[in-house]
Amino acid sequence: MGVALGYATLAYHSLGIGLSKLELNEEALAADLDGAREVLAEPIQTVMRRYGVQGAYEKLKEVTRGKSVRPEDLQALIRSLEIPQEEKDRLLAMTPASYIGKAADLARRV
């Protein structure tokens, strides 16, 4: 038992040293996140459902399913929706980095 505990302690110590050497590449992370436009499908669909847009899921699926999601396609979809202009403006201004959904509210609950 002592040998196993000793090896585990050594492993945790080595892990800490290895993790302390890691560096965050913020530019690469930001670029990767900006390229993930499919993240915006959730708020778009939520707004569409809030305002009773018929076939919300299907309309969004045409733009996002099985292909690379381009910002122009999402913007065209948002502009074509029959929702209040202020909601369109809010959705058009949204980026994957600025959209956190309910994460902040959920984090406060814990």
C-alpha positions as CSV (number, residue, x, y, z in Angstrom):
1,M,0.0,0.0,0.0
2,G,2.9,2.4,0.8
3,V,4.5,1.8,-2.5
4,A,1.3,2.6,-4.4
5,L,0.7,5.7,-2.4
6,G,4.3,6.8,-3.0
7,Y,3.9,6.4,-6.8
8,A,0.6,8.2,-6.7
9,T,2.2,11.1,-4.8
10,L,5.1,11.2,-7.3
11,A,2.6,11.1,-10.2
12,Y,0.5,14.0,-8.9
13,H,3.6,16.1,-8.2
14,S,4.9,15.4,-11.8
15,L,1.5,16.2,-13.2
16,G,1.6,19.6,-11.4
17,I,5.0,20.4,-12.8
18,G,3.8,19.4,-16.3
19,L,0.6,21.5,-16.1
20,S,2.5,24.5,-14.9
21,K,4.5,24.5,-18.1
22,L,1.5,24.8,-20.4
23,E,0.8,28.1,-22.0
24,L,-2.6,29.3,-23.3
25,N,-2.7,30.4,-27.0
26,E,-5.5,33.0,-26.7
27,E,-5.3,33.9,-30.4
28,A,-5.8,30.3,-31.5
29,L,-8.6,29.8,-29.1
30,A,-10.4,33.0,-30.2
31,A,-10.0,32.0,-33.9
32,D,-11.3,28.5,-33.2
33,L,-14.3,29.8,-31.3
34,D,-15.1,32.4,-34.0
35,G,-15.1,29.7,-36.6
36,A,-17.7,27.7,-34.6
37,R,-20.7,29.7,-35.9
38,E,-23.0,26.7,-35.2
39,V,-22.9,27.8,-31.5
40,L,-25.3,30.6,-32.5
41,A,-27.9,28.1,-33.7
42,E,-29.2,27.8,-30.1
43,P,-30.0,31.5,-29.5
44,I,-31.5,31.8,-33.0
45,Q,-33.8,28.9,-32.5
46,T,-34.8,30.1,-29.0
47,V,-35.8,33.5,-30.4
48,M,-37.6,31.9,-33.3
49,R,-39.6,29.7,-30.9
50,R,-40.3,32.6,-28.6
51,Y,-42.0,34.5,-31.4
52,G,-43.8,31.5,-32.8
53,V,-41.9,31.2,-36.1
54,Q,-43.3,28.1,-37.7
55,G,-40.7,25.4,-38.6
56,A,-38.0,27.0,-36.6
57,Y,-35.9,23.8,-36.3
58,E,-36.3,23.1,-40.0
59,K,-35.3,26.6,-41.1
60,L,-32.2,26.5,-39.0
61,K,-31.4,23.0,-40.1
62,E,-31.2,24.1,-43.7
63,V,-28.4,26.5,-42.8
64,T,-26.5,24.5,-40.3
65,R,-26.9,20.8,-41.1
66,G,-24.1,18.9,-42.8
67,K,-22.0,21.9,-43.9
68,S,-19.7,24.6,-42.7
69,V,-21.8,27.4,-41.2
70,R,-21.0,30.7,-42.8
71,P,-21.8,34.0,-41.1
72,E,-23.5,35.2,-44.2
73,D,-26.0,32.3,-44.2
74,L,-26.9,32.9,-40.5
75,Q,-27.3,36.6,-41.2
76,A,-29.6,36.0,-44.2
77,L,-31.7,33.6,-42.1
78,I,-32.0,36.2,-39.3
79,R,-32.9,39.0,-41.7
80,S,-35.6,36.8,-43.2
81,L,-37.3,36.1,-39.9
82,E,-40.6,37.7,-38.9
83,I,-39.5,38.8,-35.5
84,P,-39.1,42.3,-34.0
85,Q,-36.3,44.3,-35.4
86,E,-34.6,44.7,-32.0
87,E,-34.3,40.9,-31.8
88,K,-32.9,40.7,-35.3
89,D,-30.3,43.4,-34.3
90,R,-29.4,41.5,-31.2
91,L,-28.9,38.2,-33.0
92,L,-27.0,39.9,-35.8
93,A,-24.6,41.4,-33.3
94,M,-24.0,38.2,-31.5
95,T,-20.8,36.2,-31.9
96,P,-19.8,32.8,-30.6
97,A,-17.5,34.5,-28.1
98,S,-20.3,36.8,-26.8
99,Y,-23.0,34.2,-26.5
100,I,-22.9,32.4,-23.2
101,G,-26.6,31.5,-22.9
102,K,-27.7,30.8,-19.4
103,A,-24.2,29.8,-18.3
104,A,-23.7,32.7,-15.9
105,D,-27.1,32.1,-14.2
106,L,-26.5,28.4,-13.9
107,A,-23.0,29.0,-12.4
108,R,-24.5,31.3,-9.7
109,R,-26.9,28.6,-8.6
110,V,-24.1,26.2,-7.7
